[in-house]
Amino acid sequence: MSDKDYYKTLGISENATDEEIKKVYRKLAMQYHPDKNQDRRKEAEERFKALSEAYYVLSDKNRRAEYDAYRKGYGQRAGGY
């Protein structure tokens, strides 16, 4: 499981609804789509991939629950040394 912060990637709270996630993703995907950013294509591709990965995880209830559980466990382990 990734240690990326998908909520931060999309700029949403951990309590965001499915509809909010979808709305924010669509807005950001349009903004950072490589075809719309020819002058900064490489940067746009990387940002678009990060947004898509975040949406893939957070838009599915099972993947999101697994991700949230991992984050909670990872945070506890990381601070326990």
Secondary structure, 3 states (H helix, E strand, C coil): CCCCCHHHHHCCCCCCCHHHHHHHHHHHHHHHCHHHCHHHHHHHHHHHHHHHHHHHHHCCHHHHHHHHHHHHHHHHHHCCC
